[in-house]
Amino acid sequence: MAKLLISYCPFEIRVGLFEEDTLVEFAVERPKDKGVVGNIYKGRVVRVVPGINSAFIDIGLERTAFLFSEDVFPKGEILWDKGEPLTTSSLSALREGHEILVQVVKEPIGNKGARLTTNLTIPGHYLVYLPFLDRIGVSRKIKDEAERARLKELVQKLKPPNSGWIIRTAAEGVDEEDLKEEMKFLLSLWDNITEKTKRATAPSLVYEELNIAFRAIRDLFNRDVNLILVDDPEFFKEIQEFLRKYYPRMLEYLKLYEGSEDIFSAHGVTIDVKKLLAKKVWLKSGGFIVIEPCEALTAIDVNTGRFVGDKDLEDTVFKINLEAAQEIAHQLRLRNIGGLIVIDFIDMDLEDHREKVVETLINALKKDKAKNSHLPISPLGLLEMTRERRRDSLYEMFLEPCPLCHGEGKIKSKRTIYYELLRKLYRIGRHLKNKRVVIEISPYISELVSEEISFLEEIEKKFAFKSQLKINRDLNPWEYKFHIQ
């Protein structure tokens, strides 16, 4: 069984999904940097760039958002020009200054603005409403064909003409009344959005996505979840009211956590950012994986570590790769790693072993709500895959570039810094005759300088000057200063 833990503070909400007492999904939301995915805006076209099939839209954020041609709804999105709605089927109809209704599908990342679509979606627990489509889709995770047909028939019966709906996994087994109530709510919500849009001046927010706690209940609650545990009495009442109004069936699973210990610690998990995002993750067998986020992709390396096996090398490698495949799927979901992912499995000679490792990875990813795709393991032992990236990963949420190395991850070695210092002295040496030079260095290189002081003494002798070393704890590791007297 599964449980959903919600920890509330005025400055931060933390949500964790546990499956069989293992934390499988963890997310944090802070009011100061709340995400914008799911928000709907009335935006203004700033620029159309046919060369890259994109338009840049001002939606009121710090950076201009972008709309790819593939994200323009083919049957026509709504535009507002002098208060009159227009329709278009491509970017070619957009002009600078046009007002357009858009939804954010990807958070701004780095220097990139948010990614937009005109194919709006209004999600509920059982259904997703698609205002500009006239079709019915059913979640692929509902496997029973009879149940798929039943749900599709119910939605077809209930839906208004010319409206689109996606039946979510959570709808499996629910009755007509539940679907009818949620459909009524989503249609009412859309009416409110359209009315607000007509009155709004671009750029402006016309619909804000739920906060992370309500969103988790809406998106993650399913028949496997038997507990929603909240640690703050006031926030508990807010969630209680939300469920009473929209999802009364869930009320019986909502409980208030009244312990004095942190709610996650009480369930066997200490949320330590350093451990949560550790580069090296040990496997139970003694092997380990190394996870390295890069600019263009995330690289994952599988290593044998301390595991030596009890048979031949091929069997040892196969067992480690199987275990690693399970753990990689868990880490991708837990850390919310998206985009291109390259996994370097340990080389296997047998094709059957390679296929079983891929199958294990695919099966382990089945519970992951993020879409993913993969290629077979290459002859070099590499598996390339992609995972849907909509919201920030835990790396982006918890970490920022180091102010010392500026995100490089490495700084100059002690010897490199010291030799740069010596080279500068060598270059200006002819101007230092009979002078005294005070050299300020950081504690970082002081020990090495002491060990290799002979190089400095040789330069002093060659150019006939005296030097004095002085440790300055305010200097960065790579910094040094000369004071010529």
MARVEXKE-59630 format. One record per residue (C-alpha): residue in one letter; residue number from 1; x, y, z. Coordinates in steps of 0.5 Angstrom, whole numbers. Layout:
! residues N
 code pos  east north    up
    a NUM     X     Y     Z
...
! end
This chain:
! residues 485
 code pos  east north    up
    m   1     0     0     0
    a   2     2     7    -1
    k   3     1    14     3
    l   4     2    21     2
    l   5     5    25     7
    i   6     5    33     7
    s   7     9    37    11
    y   8     7    45    12
    c   9    10    51    14
    p  10     9    58    12
    f  11    15    58     8
    e  12    15    51     5
    i  13    11    45     3
    r  14    14    39     3
    v  15    10    33     0
    g  16    13    25     0
    l  17     9    19    -4
    f  18    11    13     0
    e  19    10     6    -3
    e  20    12     0     1
    d  21    15     5     6
    t  22    20     7     1
    l  23    20    14    -1
    v  24    19    14    -9
    e  25    17    21   -10
    f  26    19    28    -6
    a  27    17    35    -8
    v  28    18    42    -5
    e  29    14    48    -6
    r  30    16    55    -4
    p  31    12    61    -4
    k  32    18    65    -6
    d  33    19    61   -12
    k  34    13    57   -14
    g  35    13    54   -21
    v  36     8    56   -26
    v  37     7    50   -30
    g  38    -1    49   -31
    n  39    -2    56   -30
    i  40    -6    60   -36
    y  41    -5    67   -38
    k  42    -7    72   -43
    g  43    -1    74   -46
    r  44     2    78   -52
    v  45     6    77   -58
    v  46    12    80   -57
    r  47    16    77   -64
    v  48    14    72   -69
    v  49    21    68   -71
    p  50    19    64   -77
    g  51    26    61   -78
    i  52    25    57   -72
    n  53    18    56   -72
    s  54    17    60   -66
    a  55    13    66   -63
    f  56    16    70   -56
    i  57    10    71   -52
    d  58    10    76   -46
    i  59     6    73   -40
    g  60     8    77   -35
    l  61    14    73   -32
    e  62    21    76   -32
    r  63    23    72   -38
    t  64    19    72   -45
    a  65    16    65   -46
    f  66    16    62   -52
    l  67    11    58   -57
    f  68    13    53   -62
    s  69     9    52   -68
    e  70     8    44   -66
    d  71     5    47   -59
    v  72     0    51   -63
    f  73    -7    48   -63
    p  74    -9    46   -70
    k  75   -16    48   -70
    g  76   -15    55   -68
    e  77   -13    58   -61
    i  78   -17    64   -59
    l  79   -14    71   -60
    w  80   -16    78   -57
    d  81   -15    84   -62
    k  82   -19    90   -59
    g  83   -23    85   -55
    e  84   -26    81   -61
    p  85   -24    74   -61
    l  86   -20    71   -67
    t  87   -18    64   -69
    t  88   -12    62   -73
    s  89    -9    55   -75
    s  90    -1    57   -75
    l  91     4    61   -72
    s  92     3    65   -79
    a  93    -3    68   -77
    l  94     0    71   -71
    r  95     3    79   -71
    e  96     6    83   -66
    g  97     1    86   -61
    h  98    -4    80   -61
    e  99    -7    77   -55
    i 100    -7    70   -54
    l 101    -9    65   -49
    v 102    -4    60   -47
    q 103    -2    55   -42
    v 104     5    54   -39
    v 105     8    46   -40
    k 106    15    47   -38
    e 107    18    51   -33
    p 108    23    57   -35
    i 109    30    53   -34
    g 110    37    57   -34
    n 111    36    62   -39
    k 112    30    59   -43
    g 113    23    62   -42
    a 114    17    58   -40
    r 115    15    53   -46
    l 116     7    55   -48
    t 117     2    51   -51
    t 118    -5    54   -54
    n 119    -8    47   -53
    l 120   -11    48   -46
    t 121   -12    43   -41
    i 122   -16    43   -34
    p 123   -14    37   -30
    g 124   -19    34   -25
    h 125   -18    27   -21
    y 126   -21    23   -25
    l 127   -22    27   -32
    v 128   -18    32   -36
    y 129   -22    37   -40
    l 130   -19    39   -46
    p 131   -24    46   -48
    f 132   -21    46   -56
    l 133   -22    38   -57
    d 134   -27    34   -59
    r 135   -25    27   -57
    i 136   -24    22   -51
    g 137   -18    19   -49
    v 138   -17    14   -44
    s 139   -10    13   -40
    r 140    -6     7   -42
    k 141    -5     5   -35
    i 142   -12     2   -35
    k 143   -11    -4   -38
    d 144   -18    -8   -37
    e 145   -21    -7   -44
    a 146   -28    -8   -41
    e 147   -27    -2   -36
    r 148   -24     2   -42
    a 149   -30     1   -46
    r 150   -35     3   -40
    l 151   -31     9   -38
    k 152   -31    12   -45
    e 153   -38    10   -46
    l 154   -40    14   -39
    v 155   -36    20   -41
    q 156   -39    20   -48
    k 157   -46    20   -45
    l 158   -44    26   -40
    k 159   -40    30   -44
    p 160   -43    37   -48
    p 161   -42    37   -55
    n 162   -35    39   -58
    s 163   -31    38   -52
    g 164   -25    33   -51
    w 165   -24    29   -45
    i 166   -18    25   -42
    i 167   -20    19   -37
    r 168   -15    19   -32
    t 169   -12    12   -28
    a 170   -16    14   -22
    a 171   -22    14   -26
    e 172   -22     6   -26
    g 173   -28     3   -22
    v 174   -31    10   -21
    d 175   -39    10   -22
    e 176   -43    15   -27
    e 177   -44    20   -21
    d 178   -37    21   -19
    l 179   -35    23   -27
    k 180   -41    27   -27
    e 181   -40    31   -21
    e 182   -32    32   -23
    m 183   -34    34   -31
    k 184   -39    39   -28
    f 185   -34    42   -24
    l 186   -29    43   -29
    l 187   -34    46   -34
    s 188   -36    51   -29
    l 189   -28    52   -28
    w 190   -27    53   -35
    d 191   -33    58   -35
    n 192   -30    62   -30
    i 193   -23    62   -34
    t 194   -26    65   -40
    e 195   -30    70   -37
    k 196   -24    73   -33
    t 197   -20    72   -40
    k 198   -25    77   -43
    r 199   -24    82   -37
    a 200   -17    82   -37
    t 201   -11    86   -40
    a 202    -5    82   -43
    p 203    -1    80   -40
    s 204    -4    77   -34
    l 205    -6    71   -30
    v 206   -13    68   -31
    y 207   -12    61   -28
    e 208    -7    59   -23
    e 209    -5    52   -22
    l 210    -6    49   -15
    n 211    -1    49   -10
    i 212     3    43    -9
    a 213    -1    39    -3
    f 214    -7    40    -7
    r 215    -4    38   -14
    a 216    -1    32   -10
    i 217    -8    29    -8
    r 218   -11    31   -14
    d 219    -5    27   -19
    l 220    -2    22   -14
    f 221    -8    19   -10
    n 222   -10    12   -13
    r 223   -13     6   -10
    d 224    -6     4    -7
    v 225    -6    10    -3
    n 226    -9     9     4
    l 227    -7    15     8
    i 228    -6    22     7
    l 229    -2    25    13
    v 230    -2    32    14
    d 231     3    35    20
    d 232    -1    42    21
    p 233    -8    43    24
    e 234    -9    49    20
    f 235    -7    47    13
    f 236   -11    40    15
    k 237   -17    44    16
    e 238   -16    47     9
    i 239   -15    40     6
    q 240   -21    37     9
    e 241   -25    43     6
    f 242   -22    42    -1
    l 243   -24    34     0
    r 244   -31    35     3
    k 245   -32    40    -3
    y 246   -29    36    -9
    y 247   -27    29    -7
    p 248   -31    27    -1
    r 249   -29    20    -2
    m 250   -22    21     0
    l 251   -24    24     7
    e 252   -24    18    10
    y 253   -16    17     8
    l 254   -14    24    11
    k 255   -11    24    18
    l 256    -7    29    22
    y 257     0    28    24
    e 258     0    30    32
    g 259     7    27    33
    s 260    13    32    36
    e 261    18    29    31
    d 262    19    31    24
    i 263    13    27    20
    f 264    18    25    15
    s 265    23    22    20
    a 266    18    19    24
    h 267    17    15    18
    g 268    24    13    17
    v 269    26    18    12
    t 270    31    24    14
    i 271    31    29     9
    d 272    38    31     8
    v 273    39    35     1
    k 274    46    32     1
    k 275    44    25     2
    l 276    38    26    -3
    l 277    42    28    -8
    a 278    49    25    -7
    k 279    53    23   -13
    k 280    54    16   -11
    v 281    48    11    -9
    w 282    50     5    -7
    l 283    47    -2    -8
    k 284    45    -7    -3
    s 285    50   -12    -7
    g 286    56    -7    -6
    g 287    56    -4   -13
    f 288    54     3   -14
    i 289    51     8   -19
    v 290    54    15   -20
    i 291    49    20   -23
    e 292    52    26   -26
    p 293    47    32   -28
    c 294    50    36   -34
    e 295    48    42   -39
    a 296    45    37   -44
    l 297    44    31   -41
    t 298    44    27   -34
    a 299    50    21   -35
    i 300    49    15   -30
    d 301    55    10   -29
    v 302    54     3   -26
    n 303    60     0   -23
    t 304    61    -6   -19
    g 305    64    -3   -13
    r 306    65    -8    -7
    f 307    61   -14   -11
    v 308    65   -20   -13
    g 309    59   -25   -14
    d 310    60   -32   -13
    k 311    60   -35   -21
    d 312    63   -32   -27
    l 313    64   -25   -29
    e 314    58   -25   -34
    d 315    54   -27   -28
    t 316    56   -22   -23
    v 317    56   -16   -28
    f 318    49   -18   -30
    k 319    46   -18   -23
    i 320    49   -11   -22
    n 321    46    -9   -28
    l 322    39   -12   -26
    e 323    40    -8   -19
    a 324    42    -2   -22
    a 325    36    -2   -27
    q 326    31    -2   -21
    e 327    35     4   -17
    i 328    36     8   -23
    a 329    28     8   -24
    h 330    27    10   -17
    q 331    32    15   -17
    l 332    30    19   -24
    r 333    23    19   -20
    l 334    25    21   -14
    r 335    30    27   -16
    n 336    25    28   -22
    i 337    31    28   -27
    g 338    28    30   -34
    g 339    31    31   -41
    l 340    36    26   -44
    i 341    39    21   -40
    v 342    45    16   -42
    i 343    46    10   -38
    d 344    53     7   -38
    f 345    51     0   -36
    i 346    57    -5   -35
    d 347    59    -9   -41
    m 348    55   -15   -42
    d 349    57   -21   -47
    l 350    50   -24   -48
    e 351    44   -21   -52
    d 352    39   -24   -47
    h 353    42   -21   -41
    r 354    42   -14   -44
    e 355    35   -15   -46
    k 356    33   -17   -39
    v 357    36   -11   -36
    v 358    32    -6   -41
    e 359    26   -10   -39
    t 360    27    -9   -32
    l 361    28    -2   -33
    i 362    22    -1   -37
    n 363    18    -5   -31
    a 364    21    -1   -26
    l 365    19     6   -29
    k 366    11     3   -30
    k 367     9     7   -24
    d 368    12    13   -26
    k 369     7    18   -29
    a 370    12    22   -33
    k 371    13    20   -40
    n 372    19    16   -42
    s 373    22    13   -48
    h 374    28     9   -49
    l 375    33     6   -54
    p 376    36    -1   -54
    i 377    43    -2   -50
    s 378    48     0   -56
    p 379    54    -4   -57
    l 380    58     0   -52
    g 381    54    -1   -47
    l 382    50     5   -47
    l 383    42     6   -46
    e 384    39    13   -48
    m 385    33    15   -46
    t 386    28    21   -45
    r 387    24    23   -39
    e 388    19    28   -39
    r 389    21    35   -36
    r 390    16    39   -34
    r 391    17    42   -27
    d 392    24    43   -24
    s 393    28    37   -21
    l 394    30    37   -14
    y 395    37    39   -16
    e 396    34    46   -19
    m 397    30    46   -13
    f 398    35    45    -7
    l 399    42    47   -11
    e 400    45    53   -14
    p 401    52    55   -17
    c 402    58    55   -13
    p 403    60    62   -12
    l 404    67    60   -11
    c 405    67    56   -18
    h 406    61    59   -21
    g 407    58    52   -22
    e 408    64    49   -26
    g 409    65    44   -20
    k 410    72    45   -20
    i 411    77    50   -18
    k 412    85    51   -20
    s 413    89    46   -16
    k 414    94    49   -11
    r 415   100    48   -15
    t 416    97    51   -21
    i 417    95    57   -17
    y 418   102    57   -13
    y 419   106    57   -20
    e 420   102    62   -23
    l 421   104    67   -17
    l 422   111    65   -18
    r 423   110    66   -26
    k 424   108    73   -25
    l 425   114    75   -20
    y 426   118    72   -25
    r 427   115    77   -30
    i 428   116    83   -26
    g 429   122    81   -23
    r 430   127    86   -26
    h 431   123    92   -23
    l 432   124    89   -16
    k 433   131    90   -15
    n 434   133    92    -8
    k 435   125    92    -6
    r 436   121    88    -1
    v 437   115    84    -4
    v 438   109    82     1
    i 439   105    77    -2
    e 440    98    75     1
    i 441    96    68     0
    s 442    90    64     2
    p 443    90    59     7
    y 444    88    54     2
    i 445    95    54    -2
    s 446   100    56     5
    e 447   102    49     6
    l 448   104    47    -1
    v 449   108    54    -1
    s 450   112    52     5
    e 451   113    45     2
    e 452   116    49    -5
    i 453   119    55    -2
    s 454   125    54    -5
    f 455   122    56   -12
    l 456   120    63    -9
    e 457   127    63    -6
    e 458   131    62   -13
    i 459   127    68   -16
    e 460   129    72   -10
    k 461   136    71   -11
    k 462   135    72   -19
    f 463   132    79   -18
    a 464   135    81   -12
    f 465   129    83    -8
    k 466   126    80    -1
    s 467   119    77     0
    q 468   114    76     6
    l 469   109    71     6
    k 470   102    73     9
    i 471    96    69    10
    n 472    90    73     9
    r 473    83    69    11
    d 474    79    73     7
    l 475    82    71     0
    n 476    78    66    -4
    p 477    83    60    -5
    w 478    85    62   -12
    e 479    87    69   -10
    y 480    93    72    -8
    k 481    96    80    -8
    f 482   103    83    -8
    h 483   105    89    -4
    i 484   111    92    -7
    q 485   115    97    -2
! end
